[in-house]
Amino acid sequence: MIAPVGALQHEVPTGARGDATLFDREGYGVGRQVLAPEMLRELRGPLIETLMTDGLVEPVEGEEDRFLWVGAEAKAEYSRHGGAIEAGIQELTRSGVGAEAIRVIWGRPAALWEGGARFIPMVPGTPTRVHRDGWHMQGVGAPEDHANMWIPLTQLGDGDGALAVAVGSHRIPDEAPDVPMRHPVHLDVVANTGNGPPAEVLAPLWHTTRFEVGDALLFRPDIVHATTANDGPHLRVAIVLLAQDARLPLPVSAGLSPDVTRPLSDVEWLTLALLTVQPTSPWLARCAFYSRGIIGRLWAEQPANLVESAFTTLEARELIEPHQPLDEETSSIHRYFHATPRGRLDACQWLTTRHRNGSHLLSLKLLFCDWLDLETTELLAR
């Protein structure tokens, strides 16, 4: 069990913007009312209704954001209810609201990882786990280019199981692995071996705070964190979103975030470029991204599911449209699409513009520009 020694200090007040430099130094930021409380209450609504129907929680008179836990302590009794808020979590990411809240706290543009949302309930008596995350090791960039946003869906005071962070622990590596490593197999593996820093080192670093619905805690994945003890009688419910700096390439492991406000990924831009050149089906686009395909040869092979997801994103943004009326007897994978006028304009602008961290796509852009008779002066400028 951990014992916080003080309150988290790095807060971003309502209406303010976070400082990325300060966040990098402290490793965390508390955003006050960065999300609309009513939206979060609506999100948790189906979950609470299901739990009440099953006799696991009861309302607390006069407190709309607290729920008395009257069920069993076994996690199996309630974790299955997370599906009740899945649609709400998807809307939080799809609408761009989640990414905007992260940007407010972080001071950086954020891109969400698809499938990175987690539902984390905590009943009274649930044991705590001190750890740091390693999901960022799948991505592009350094640990400071990634962030978790922890969003409580219930009001949390002292003893309600709020999240705590060991401030400054992102600068303290884990203890050595159980079996010595002759050669590090990953840039971050020495700092994150799975054997966290000793408890006596972390003890004076633990800090937490109280949370109202609408508040959120953003923190680096490599900062050591843990839930405080839920000593009260109430259910604690939270969700977590995973994000990276949107200015970095989205790695394959991140998937394609459904956030409609985020920048398009390289896979999506190249899919749009294909559809600007000629009508293409999802199957033919997938072929282009295989190892022997034009994109796979000049860049890198990409998973088929990312290409198929790109069609969904581009059509939702009205950048592409079906090339012919839908035939119900034809599988959707063989339907052809082409770029809309706006999609073609956006694709041509992307193809002819030189972007930071975009040198890996230069040969492909030059090829597409040749196919589309586009001017490459800016693209080749140094």
N, C-alpha and C positions, 0 to 999 in steps of 0.2 A: 504493500500500500504506500502511496506517495503522500507527502504532506506539503502543499504549497506554502511558500514562505512570503508571498506577496502577490499583488495584483499585476496583471499585464498592463504595461504602460503605453505601448505604441498603438494608439487609437486613431482612427480616421473618423472624425465626427460627421454627423449627417450633413450632406451637401458639400463636403470637402473632398479633396483628391489625395491619394496616397503618394508617398515619396519612395521611388524605387530604390534609391541609394540607402535610405533608412531601413527599408524592408530587407535589403541584402545584408546589412550589418546586424540587425536584430533577429532576422530569420522568421519574423511573423508580423502580422498586423491585425487589429480588431476593427472591423467595420461596423459602425453603429447605424442601424436602420438603412442598410444598403439594399435590402429587399423589402418589398411591400408586405407588411404583416398579414393583410387580408388574403394576399395571394398564397402565402404559406399556410394559412389556416384552411383555405380551400383545398390546397394540395394534400394536407394531412387528413381532411375530412373523411374520405372513404376508409382510411385505415382505422380511425377512431370509431367510426360506425361499426366496422367489422369486429373490432375488439370488444365493443360494448355488447353487440349481439351475442358474442361468444362468452360473455360474462367475465372478461379479463380486466376491464377498466370501468371506472365510474367517474362521472363528472365531479368537479369540486365547486361547490356553491360560491359564486362571486369571483371565480378565477377561470377565465375562458381558456387559458393556456397551460393549465395543470390538469392531470388526470390521475386519479388514485388507482394504483395497481392492486387488484384483488385476485389475480390469477396465481398459477404456480410459478416457481422460480426457474424451472427448466427452460432453456432457450428454445427447445423444440416446440414448446407450447405456443410461441408467438412469432418466431422468425418467419414462418410461412406466410404471415399476413403482409409481408412487404410488397407483394404483388398488388395490393390494393392502392398503392400510391405510385405505381410504375408509370402510369399515364401522366400524372402530375409532374414527375421528375423529367419525363421526356419533354413535356411542354416547357419546363424551366430551361432546358438546354436548347430546344429547338427555337424558342422565341428570341434567344440572345440575351435574356435577362440575367442568366447565370454568368455569362462571360463578361457582361457589363459590370456586374457587382465585383467580380475579380479585378477588373481593370481599375475600378474606383479605389480599391484597397491597395493594389499592387503598384499602380502607377505605370503599368505596362499593358499593351494590348494582349489579350488572352485568347487562346484557341483551346476548346475543350476536347478531351479524348473521348471518343465514342465508346460507350459501355463502361466509362469510368465512374459513373454515379453509383454510390453505395448507400444502402439503407442500414442504419446502425441503431437498433433499439437497445435500451439498457434498463432492466427491471431492478428494483432494490435488491442488493446483495450480489449483483454481478461482479465477478472478479475483474480487476484492472490488469492491463498488459502494457508494460513499458517497452517501447520499440521506436525505431525509425523506419520509414518506408524505403523500398528499393525500386518501385515501379518506374521511377525516372531513368533508371539505368537502361531501360529499353529504348529511350528516346535519343534525340539529337540535342547537342548542347550540354552544358554543365548542370549540376543540381540546382543552382540558383536560377536556372531558366524554367523551372517547373514549380508548381504550387498546388497544394490541397486547399479547398475551401470547405470548411466544416460549418454546416448550417443547422442549428438546433430548431426543431419544430415545436418545442415546448419551452416554457419559461424555466430558467435555471438559476437558482440561488445557491447559497452555501449548502453543501451536502447533497446536491441533486445530480451529481455525476457530470459536471461540466468538464470539458477537455482542458488539460493543462499542458504546457510546453516547458521544456528545460531550456531556458533562454541562453543562447550562446552555444548550445551543444552541437550545432551544425559545424562548429570549428573543432570539435573533439572527435577523433576517430574511434571506431569500435575497438575492443580488445582484439588481440591477435586471434586468428582462427584456431580451432582445436588441432588441426593438422597444418603444420607450417607450409606456406606456399613458396615454391622456388621461383615461380614466375607469375606475376599478376596477370589475370586473364581478362581484366576489364579496368578501365581508367578509374572507376570509383570503388572497386571491390575491396581495396585495403581500408577505406574509410567506412565501409558498410559490409562487415563480415558476417553479421547475424549475431555477434556477441557484443551487446551494447556496452557503453562505458559503465564503470562500476557505480553501484548505488550511492556510495559515499561521495563520488565526484558530482553526481547529478543532484544530490539532496539540496544544496543551497541554490540551485538554479530553477526549481519548480515554481511556476507562476500560473495563475488562472484568473478568471473574472466572472462576473455575473452576466447572464445573457437574457435579453428580451427577444421575443419572436420578431424577426427582421434583422437581428444582428448576425454577424458571421465572423469566424476566425479563419484567416488565411495564413498558411505557414509552408515553409520549404519542406519537401518530403524528407530531407535528411536531418531535420531537427528532431531530437528525441521528444516524444509526446506520449501521453497516456490519459485515460479518463480518471477523474477523481472518484472517490467512493460515492456511490449512490446510497446514502444512509437514510434518506427519507422514505416516505411511502408512495412516491409518485413515479410514474413511467417517464423515462427520458427517451425521446426520439430525435434522431439527427440524420442528416444525409451528408454525403461528401461528394464533391465534384473534383475531377482531376484536370489540370490545365497546364499548358506550356506557353511560353512567349510566342505570340502569333507571328513574329517576324522570322522565326526559324522554320525550316522545312518540317512538315508533319511526317513523323516516321511511320513506317508500315504498321508497327504495333499499336499506334494510336487510333487507327481506323479513320474514318471520315466523320467528323462531328456533324450532327444534324443541325447545328446552330446556323440559322439562316442569315445571320449578320456577320459571320466570320469571313475572312478572305478565302478564296478558293485555294485548294491545295494544288501541287504540281500535277497530280494525277487528274484532277478535275479540269485544269487548264488545258492539258494535253488532250483529254477527251473532247473538250469543246473545240480545240483546234482540228481534230480529226473530223468532227461534224461540220466544221466550216469548209473543209476541203471537199467533202462529199458526204451524201447520206450514208449513215453507218448504223449497223445494228449493235446491240450490246455484245453479241458473240464476236463480230468482226473487230470491235474495239478491243475486246479481250485478247484477240490474236495479235494485235499490234503491240500489246504490252508483254507478250511472252518472250522468252529468251531469244527466239529467232525472228520476232516481230521487229518492225522498224523502230519502235520506242525501246524495246528490250535490248536491241543491239547497240543503239546509240546512247542509252542511259542505263537503265536497270530494269530487270523483270519485276512486275508488280502483281500482287495477288488478284485473282479474278473478282473477288467480292468487292475490292476497292473500286474497280472499274465499273461494276454494275451499280454500286452505290453512287458513283459520279453521275450516272444517267438520272437517278432519282433527284439528286441535288440540282442539277442543271435544269431539269424540267420544272421543278418547283420554283426556281428563280426565273422561269420563262426565258431562259437562254437557249433552249432547244425545244423542239416540238415534233410530234409524229410526222413522218414523211408521207404517210398515207392513212386512210381511215382504218380503225382497229378492226381486225378480223378475229372474232371470238374463237375461231378454231385454230388460230395460229398462236404458238407459244410466244410470250412477251419477249423472250430472249432473241427472237428472230424479227422483231419489229424494227423498222428503220426509222431513224430520227435525223433531222438536220438542224443547223443553227438558225435561230430567228435573226431578224435584222440586228437587234440589239446584241444578241449573242455573237454574231459575226463581227460587229464593231468592237466589242470587248476583247474578243480573241485576237483580232488584228493589232489592237493596241498593246496587248500583253506580249504578243510575239515580237513586236518591233521595239520594245522597251528593254533596256538593260536593267536588271534588278540585282540588288545586293544579295550575295549568296546564291546567284543564279548561273554561275559559270558552268555548272554540270549539265545545263540544258542548252548551252549555246549552239552546239551542232544541230540539235533537233529544231531549235528556233530558226536557224538559217535554212534548214531543209524546208520547213513549212512556209517560210517567207518566199522561198523560190517557187514552191507549188502555187502560192497565192499571189505571186507577182507583187510582193510588198517591198518597200524601201527599207534597207538595213543599215543606213548611215548611223542612226543613234545606237543601234544594237552593237555595232562594231566600234563605236567611239570609246576611247580610253580616258 
